[in-house]
Amino acid sequence: MALSKAGVAGILGVCAGFGMLVSTAPTPAMTLDRCTVVAVQMMESVDSSDARPGDFFRFETINAVTSGASIVVPARTMGYGVVAVAAPAGHHDARPGVLVLEPRYLMLPDGRRLGVVLDHNSDVLDRSGANASIPGYLGAIPVPGVGAAIGLFNYFRSGKNIVVPRGTVFEVFPSDDPSVESCQDHPVY
């Protein structure tokens, strides 16, 4: 049985097309439990005095994350996050600075983004600054008449800004699915 040139070309075309399908097939999904705690650290400092909502910040993994014997996320994998809330400290009213950072994703070596969620059990990225004149717990205690006196007193004092320094360690979960909420330790009331 002799094949015509058109038949050979057709067979080669089908084989080439099949080869392209095989080579462009997506990689298998990572088999990493969504409640795996991944330790990361800040790559630069973020300060409430000059940070603005929408600013980006960088962080990186400290150790490799494995699933069985395979490395899913290598050590020192770069991640990116966004400043969600930022307000500088007040200069005349002792209002403390506020800074909330939201990690968004890790950039994997193959170019894919792995969404992450902050482990709220480590609250270092959600803070408000100290007030130099009164302890932090005083603002939570309703004492009649004291609020007005403290308000007048603090008008002449500056609040403190929040700085999350480079190297600050925090944890993330390797998933941005809402089901990660079940991984958070919530206090029992």
N, C-alpha and C positions, 0 to 999 in steps of 0.2 A: 504494500500500500504506500503510494507516494504522496507526500504532502506538497501542496502548492506553496509558492512563496507567501501568498496571503494567509494560508493556514498556519504556517510557521510563525509569521509575524503576529497573528492573532494569539497563538499559544504563548509566545514571548510576552505579549502585552498583558495577557491575563496573569502570567507569573509575576511580572513586574508590579502590576497593580496589587496582587496579593502580598508581595513583599513590602510594598509601601503601607498597606493596611497593618501588617504585622509590626513594622518598625514604628508606626505612629500610634499604636494602641496605647491608651493611658496606662500608667504604672499602677500596680495594685494599691489599694488604699492602705494607709499606714495602720498597723495593728497596735495602737497605743491607747490604753485605757484613758478615758476623758478625765478621770479624777487623779491622774498622775501629777504629782507636784513637781514642777520644774523650777529650780533655783536660777535666778537671773540677777544681773547687777547693772546699775546705771552706768552709761558710758560718758555722760556729761552731767554737770550740775544744772538744776533748774531752780530758779529763785522767784518767789512770788512778787518781788519788787519789779521785775521786768518781764515776766512770762505773761503771755496773752492766750486766752482760749483759742484753740486751733493750732497753736505751735506744736511742732513735732519734737520728740526726744528719742534717743536711742538707748537700747539695753542689749545685753548679750547673755547667752546661757553660760553657766559656770562649768557644768559637767555635761558629758554626753548623756543622752536619754536613750535607753535601750528597750527593746521588746524582745525577750528571749536572748538569743545570741547576736542579734543584729542591732546596729546603731540606727535609730530613727532620726534623732536630732543630734548632730555633732556638738562637741564642746565649742564654745565661743561663736555660736550661731547668732548673727545679728538680728535684733528685733526692733520694732518701731512702735511708738505710742503717740498719743496726742494729749495736750493739756486740755482737760475738760472744763475746769474752773480755775480761775486765777484772779486774785485781787490783792493789791499791795496793802501793807499796813497803813493805818491812818497816821498822819503826821501830828494832828492836834487832838484827836478824839480817842486815842489809845485803842483804836480798832485793830485787832490782830490781822495779819495777812492770812489768806486762804489759798490753798493749792491742792488740786485734785488731778492726779495723773492717771491716764487710762491706757494701759498697754493694749496694742491691737493685734500684732502678728509677728511671727518669726519668719525670716526669709531663708528658706531651705537652700542647700547648695545647688539643687537642680532648678532653682528659680521659682518654685511654688511658694505660696504664702500659707503658713499654718496659723490660723486664727487662735488667739489666746484670750483668756479671761483672768483678771487679777484674783488671786486667792485672798479674799478679804480677811482671812485669819491672820495675815500679816498686813497691818494697816499703815505701813510707812508712807504710802502714796496718797493718803487722804488725811490731811492735817489742817489745823488752824493754829496760827501763831500764838505765843504766850503774850500775856499782858504783863508788863513789868511791874505794875503796881498792885495787882490783886491775884490771888491764886485762881487757876482755871476752874476749880469746882465752885467758886463763889457765884459765878454767873448762872449756875444751874439751881441755886437755892433761892426760892422766893422769900425775901426778907422785906417787909413793908418799910418804905422810907429810905432804905439803904441804897436802892438803885439810883435815885436822884442824886444822892450825895456822891456816889461813886462816879456817876456820869459827869458831874461838875469837876471832880478831882481829876478824872482822866482826860478832860478836855485839854489839859496842859501837858500831857505825857504822850509819848509816841508808843504805838504798838510794835510788835516784832514781826518781821517777815519770816516766811518759811523758806528754807533751803533744803532741797533733797540733793545731797552731794554726790559727786561721781563715786562709784564703788558701792553705793547703797544697795544692799541685797534685799530682794523680795521674791515672792513666788507667784507663778502663774500656772493655770491649767491649760493643757494643749488642745483646747477646743473652744470655739466660740458659739457652740450650740446652747440654747437656753437650758438644756437638761443638766448643764454643769452646776446649776444652782444647787442641786442635791449634793454636790461635793463640798459645799461651804458648811463649816461648823456654825450653826446658829445657836445662840444662847436659849436656854429653856426658861420661860418666865412663869 
